[in-house]
């Protein structure tokens, strides 16, 4: 399943927690997750791939971090 991460509405976003969450739910390395986090926090949307078995935990994690997302596929 593809997700489009649109924005982060947290007043003080935790870059490390966001990067760890992205790395965990999309099975990518930490460096790429940090780059995607920087892009997201600058205001640009980010596409990630999530395995269907991880989808419910991914949604929960994103909501906890105040990240708006949309399901692409």
C-alpha positions as CSV (number, residue, x, y, z in Angstrom):
1,X,0.0,0.0,0.0
2,X,1.3,3.5,-0.8
3,X,0.8,6.4,1.5
4,X,1.3,10.0,0.7
5,X,2.6,11.9,3.8
6,X,1.2,15.4,3.4
7,X,2.3,17.4,6.5
8,X,3.1,17.3,10.1
9,X,0.8,19.4,12.3
10,X,2.8,19.0,15.6
11,X,3.8,22.3,17.2
12,X,7.3,20.9,17.9
13,X,7.8,17.9,15.7
14,X,10.3,15.3,16.9
15,X,12.5,14.6,13.9
16,X,14.1,11.5,15.3
17,X,10.7,9.9,16.2
18,X,9.3,10.7,12.8
19,X,12.4,9.3,11.0
20,X,12.3,6.2,13.1
21,X,8.6,5.7,12.4
22,X,9.1,6.1,8.7
23,X,12.0,3.7,8.7
24,X,10.1,1.1,10.7
25,X,6.8,1.2,8.7
26,X,8.3,1.4,5.2
27,X,11.4,-0.8,5.7
28,X,13.9,1.7,4.5
29,X,17.3,2.6,5.9
30,X,17.7,5.3,8.6
31,X,19.5,7.8,6.2
32,X,16.7,7.8,3.7
33,X,14.1,8.1,6.5
34,X,15.9,11.1,7.8
35,X,16.0,12.7,4.4
36,X,12.3,12.0,3.9
37,X,11.6,13.5,7.3
38,X,13.4,16.7,6.4
39,X,11.4,16.9,3.1
40,X,8.1,16.4,5.0
41,X,8.9,19.0,7.7
42,X,9.8,21.5,4.9
43,X,6.2,21.2,3.7
44,X,6.6,18.9,0.7
45,X,4.6,15.6,0.5
46,X,6.4,12.3,0.7
47,X,5.4,9.0,-0.8
48,X,6.2,5.8,1.1
49,X,5.4,2.1,0.6
50,X,3.8,0.2,3.6
51,X,3.3,-3.5,3.7
52,X,-0.4,-4.5,4.3
53,X,0.5,-6.4,7.4
54,X,1.9,-3.2,8.9
55,X,-0.8,-0.9,7.9
56,X,-2.8,-0.6,11.1
57,X,0.4,0.1,13.2
58,X,1.6,2.5,10.5
59,X,-1.7,4.5,10.7
60,X,-1.5,4.6,14.5
61,X,2.1,5.7,14.5
62,X,1.4,8.5,12.0
63,X,-1.6,9.8,13.9
64,X,0.4,9.8,17.1
65,X,3.1,12.0,15.5
66,X,0.4,14.4,14.0
67,X,1.3,13.5,10.4
68,X,-1.5,13.9,7.9
69,X,-1.5,11.3,5.2
70,X,-3.6,9.9,2.3
71,X,-3.8,6.4,1.0
72,X,-2.8,6.2,-2.6
73,X,-3.1,2.5,-3.3
